[in-house]
Amino acid sequence: MSREPIRDSVADLLADSGLADDGVLAHALESLRALCPPEAPEPSGALADLLRYGSEAVGAAAPSRAAHRAAEAAAGNLSPRVAPAVPLPPRKLHRGAAISAAVIAGVGLSASGVAALGGVDYSANPPQAEVRSSAAAPAEADASVPGQASKSPDATVHQAQAFAAAASGGSVAHEQPAAPSRGASDNALAGDGAAASSHAVAPSAAVWRSERSGAARAAAAAADDALAGIGRDDAAVTASQGAPRHRADSAPSRGRHVAQEAAAVAQALVAAGAEPIKEAVALGQQVRTVAPSLAGLGSRH
Amino acid sequence: MTDSLTDHDLVAGVLPETELFSRVYQSLAPAVLGYVGARGVEDPEALMQDVFLSVLPRIGEITGGVAGLRTFVFSVAHARVVDHYRRVERRPRSVDYDPLLDMRAVPSAEAEALVRTGQTDAHLLIGSLKPEQRDVLMLRIVGELSVDDVASVLGKTPGAVKQLQRRGLKVLREMVSEGVMAQ
């Protein structure tokens, strides 16, 4: 066994560690060669057969299982890494991107869903309120003047007032043709299927007029109360809040819509001159009682 | 050590198989025996022969010439040593009682002097190192492996091997300065 390689390896080792000039340490390291025997020991047993007969004697000179495992592991670790001959299919290559896109889409949908459920309340939007009013009383709207559902709530209330004034004999100056004559009322009644039956059992004209005028006045009074409650709601909300809030004004707005719908129903009933005028009166009374509580609810919010 | 073994010798068909096996064994067996002995294996020669029994039939699969063969041989040797110690720790050795092996007996001064004279400076030096530092220095000096090859054998990064090497040399330097070599 040559000693030069060990000296070279010691010199390399010391040079790597920056101790090339340390002669004492180099001498100590060179003494490690004493651990290696000068010659290889004579093989014995299976190894001797292997060296003598070659791999033909492997069957009789198999290594231990541990040595075989160690050789397998070392061969696996030291073998060069070769790229796979068969490329992966595209779906496996882009699996990460697909999963990422699905996760992002799911998170986006979840966030938008939460925002839609807990976000701004748009029920106070006037166009939507109109649609809701027209949808809440389609029969009444059909029974009254065509196209009335598209009118604004305030115009409807004013129209109800005009009908009430006409019914009571007063004159109300309005742009709407809301002062029908007796003949017009009769025509309106004639246009209603229910009115035909009321003609068959017609009350006396004075009783019918007084009842109708009273109902109209009640409906008008209910509409006035609703408008007054709306005014109080708005004033309370404006006074309690410096800036408008989205959720806090929902209760007054809801009360306002209820009042507007009630007024629209009352107006439709008055215009039709149908039998359930008493129901309109009762509805007006309910609106009168509900409006202050709604106003109070709005002021609390 | 490997002066008689060249990369050309490892090319298939250049040398007969039996001659190639003998040349590899004669070139690498002393270093492997020294490495296994430095690790304190009880029967280093049997372990060394087991290493060559598993290495020699695989010579045709090894790439990288003599350096690749050296790395492969020491990888197998290191794995066998680790496996040996695992097996020893798992199965406590049971031997018959021998008064001469009873460690509870206090050795006499004469016996102690005889033991010390039987130990070489290399054993004292290597024994003072931690196992990982010992592995690195033995593979670098006795096995003549580079830092990268040692990292591959031990399954560590080259930076970790350099750190272990630096600390091992520092310990040896302190031992030398304390006069251990004077024995």
Interface residues (C-beta under 8 A of the other chain):
Chain A: M1 S2 P5 I6 D8 S9 V10 D12 L13 L14 D16 S17 L19 D22 V24 L25 H27 A28 L29 S31 L32 R33 A34 L35 C36 P37 P38 E39 A40 P41 P43 S44 G45 A46 L47 L50 L51 R52 Y53 G54 S55 V58 A61 A62 P63 S64 A66 A67 H68 R69 A70 A71 A73 A74 A75 N77 L78 S79 P80
Chain B: M1 T2 D3 P16 E17 T18 F21 S22 Y25 Q26 A29 P30 A31 L33 G34 Y35 G37 A38 E45 M48 Q49 D50 V51 F52 L53 S54 V55 L56 P57 R58 E61 I62 T63 G64 G68 T71 F72 S75 V76 A79 R80 D83 H84 R87 T120 D121 A122 H123 L125 I126 L137 M138 R140 I141 V142 E144 V147 S152 G155 K162 Q165 R166 L169 L172 R173 M175 V176 S177 M181
